[in-house]
Amino acid sequence: MKIDDLAIFKCSVESQPVNTLYDAQNDIVIKAVIGPKTARDPKTGLMKPTGNAVKNIKLLAQATGEYTRAELNKDAVLGWTDLAQSQIDAAKQPEP
């Protein structure tokens, strides 16, 4: 996306690598999803997290106009909004 006299923005996403698309021993099919990767525990049969599906996300910016690269070179942090976090917390609570 280009914003005149500010920057050209691009998003770069790096995912976690996988060795196979199907693990026959554990009956796991790799799916392209956002969020944590999961695998079926062969002992319990339950799904368990295996790590983040996304390794990193970068917002790339090329300064245009009077802006400089130094002004645009800042770290970004991803997180939940307060509303989303409260909904997640509520979903984790056992129902009465």
C-alpha positions in Angstrom: 0.0 0.0 0.0 1.4 3.4 -0.9 0.7 6.5 1.1 2.0 9.6 -0.7 4.8 11.5 1.2 5.0 8.8 3.8 5.8 5.2 2.7 5.1 2.1 0.6 4.1 -0.6 3.0 4.3 -4.4 2.5 3.6 -7.3 4.9 6.0 -10.3 5.1 4.8 -13.5 6.9 7.1 -16.4 7.6 5.5 -19.7 8.6 6.9 -22.7 10.5 8.2 -25.4 8.1 6.8 -28.9 8.1 8.4 -32.1 6.9 5.3 -33.8 5.6 1.7 -32.9 4.7 0.4 -36.1 6.2 1.7 -38.1 9.2 0.1 -41.5 8.7 1.4 -42.9 12.1 -0.4 -40.2 14.0 -3.1 -39.5 11.4 -2.3 -35.8 11.2 -3.1 -33.7 8.2 -1.2 -30.3 8.0 -3.6 -27.4 7.4 -2.9 -23.8 6.5 -4.5 -22.0 9.5 -3.8 -18.9 11.5 -2.9 -19.7 15.1 -1.1 -22.5 16.9 -0.3 -25.7 15.0 -1.8 -28.8 16.7 -1.2 -32.5 16.5 -3.2 -35.5 17.8 -1.6 -37.1 20.8 -1.3 -40.8 19.9 -1.8 -41.9 23.5 -4.8 -39.8 24.4 -6.3 -39.0 21.0 -6.6 -35.3 22.0 -5.3 -32.4 20.0 -2.4 -30.6 21.6 -0.5 -27.5 20.5 2.9 -28.1 18.8 4.0 -24.5 18.3 3.1 -21.4 16.5 1.9 -21.7 12.9 3.4 -18.3 12.1 7.1 -17.8 12.8 7.2 -14.0 12.3 5.4 -11.1 10.7 7.1 -8.0 9.4 5.7 -4.8 8.2 8.1 -3.5 5.6 8.1 0.2 4.8 10.0 2.2 2.1 10.0 5.9 3.0 8.7 8.3 0.4 8.6 12.1 0.3 10.4 13.8 3.2 10.2 10.8 5.6 13.4 8.9 6.3 14.1 5.2 6.8 15.1 5.9 10.4 11.7 7.4 11.2 10.0 4.3 9.9 12.3 1.7 11.4 10.4 0.7 14.5 9.5 -2.7 16.0 5.9 -3.9 16.0 4.1 -6.0 18.5 1.0 -8.0 17.7 -1.6 -8.6 20.4 -5.3 -8.9 21.2 -7.6 -6.0 21.8 -9.1 -5.6 25.3 -12.4 -6.9 23.9 -10.9 -9.9 22.2 -8.9 -10.8 25.3 -12.0 -10.6 27.5 -13.9 -12.9 25.1 -11.0 -15.4 25.1 -10.8 -15.3 28.9 -14.6 -15.8 29.1 -14.4 -18.8 26.7 -11.8 -20.4 28.9 -14.0 -20.3 32.0 -16.0 -23.6 32.7 -19.7 -23.3 32.2 -21.8 -23.6 35.4 
